[in-house]
């Protein structure tokens, strides 16, 4: 599944959703091949950054982090990439474990230098794996936090394997409305600024040996408000 976010027919579609699937994304599932501060806000635009690209660090943790965020507060992730910056409004009210983990990993620098290893125009852009293969993760799994929030353009959700409770660090962003994904993945945010940057990410299928290098995340900063 979009863990591999890889999103294959009926039960296979849900069981396999590995980003390794080829094609235009139709009928695929976002999957992961993995087993089960408040500060100044960068400007959101589509201007390629001149910031140096950090080398991904393969960090692993023995267990998921304790909850340290406040579900009643507002959190925004400012994602700076080589193609520009976009902002994700996070939803701790819907998925507190997932949002807490995402914020923890972002603040640990886990996503710095990590690429969008699977980008299927018209379907999803998936990233969050330091190995760039679609099979990496933080060393722990997250429980499913499914909701009735529909998958609209710009929805941000957690990739997973066929096991609903196998989320980790990999996430995906939908390019179009995807009602076929409703209720199958943990939605934890939505792109509220800079979706044009996501649109500009280099198309890439990790199963293709000739695939171009994925576009890198420079850093993710977390903005916290009341």
Buried (B, 14 or more C-beta within 10 A) or exposed (E): BBBBBBBBEEEEBBBBBBBBBEEEBEBBBBBBBBEBEEEEEBEBBBEEBEEEBBEBEEEEBEEBBEBEBEBEEBBBBBBBBBBBBBBBBBBBEBBBBBBBBBBBBBBBBBBBBBBBBBBBEEBBBBBBBBBBBBBBBBBBBBBBBBBEBEBEBBBBBBBBBBBBEBBBBBBBBBBBBBEEBBEBBBBBBBBEBBBBBBBBBBBBBBBEEEBEEBBBBBBBBBBBEE
